C-alpha cells in the first residue's frame, strides 16, 4: 500500500465501502441478467459475477485489515479498521449466499 493511501482518513473504511459496493453490483448484475435472458445469464453467469464480487470485497477487507495502527494514533482509526474488515467479511457472506442461490435455482425459476 502506498503511504498516501495509508495516511488517508478513509483507508480504514475501505472494507466497508468496497464490500457494500461489491454486494450492490452482485445483486444488480445478477438480478438484471436474470431479467434480460434467464437461460443465457443463469447459473454460470451468476457464479462468475459472484466470484468476481467476492474477490473485490475480500480485497477491500484485506486493505482495511492491513492498516496497522501507528504509534500515537487514536483508537478511532483502529476501530474503523476492524469495522471495515469485519463488514467486508459479512458482505462476502451475503454475496456467497446469493451466488449459491444462483447455483441451486435454475435461472428461469427465480
N, C-alpha and C positions, 0 to 999 in steps of 0.2 A: 504494500500500500504506500502511496505517496505521502510525504509529510503534510502536504496541503490537505489531503483527504483526512488524515489522522487528526488534524487540528480543527477540522470543521465542526461546528456545533451540531450539525445534522448527521454526522458519521455514526454515532451510536444507534441512531434510529433507523439505519439502513434496512435492517431485517424487517422491521415493522412496515415500512413504506413499500419496499420492493416485494415483500411477501404478499401484502394486500393487493398490489398491482398484479402480481402473477396469478393470484386466485381469481381476480376480476377478469383477466384476459382468458384464463382457462374456462371459466364459466361462460363468458360471452362467445368465445370462438367455438366451443363445443356445442352449445345450445343453438347458435346461429347456423353452424354447419349441419346440425340435425334438421333444422327447418328448411335449409336450402335443398339438400339432397340427402335423405336419410340412408339411402343404400350406399352411396359412394363415400359419404363422410360419417360413417357409423363407427364401429368398434376400433379398427386400426387407426383411424384419424384421431379419435378421442384419446387413444393411448399415446400417440406421438405428441399431441398437444399437451397432455398431462405430464409426460416425462420432461418435456422442454420447460414447462412452467415449474415443475418441482426443482429442476436444476437451477432456474433463475432464483426461486425463493431460497434455496439452500445457499446459493452464492451470497445473497443478502444477509442471511443469518450468520454465515461464516465471517463476513465483513464486520458485522456488529460484534461478534464474539471475540475476534482477534484484536480488538481495540483494548489493549491493556491500559489500565489507568496509570498515568504518570505520577511522579512524586508531587504532592501538593495539589492534586486535582480534587475537585469536590466529589461528594458521594452521588450527586445528581448524574454525572456522566457514567459512573459505574452502574447505577440503577437503569439508565437509558440503554446501556449496552446489554444488560441482562434481559430487559423487556424486549429489545429488538431481536435478540437471538431466540428468546422463548416464543415470541409471536410468530417468527418465521417457521419454527417447528410446528406450531398449531396450523398455520396456513398450508404447510406441506402435507399435514394430515388431512386437511379438508380437500386439497387437490387430489390426494391419493384416493380418498373415498369417492370423489366424483369420477375419477378415472376408472376405478374398479366398477362403478355402476355402468360406465360405458362398455366395459368388457362383459359384464353379466347380462345386460339387456340388449337385445338386438336394436339396431338403430331406428327402425321404423315403429318400434313398440314403446318408445319413450314418450 
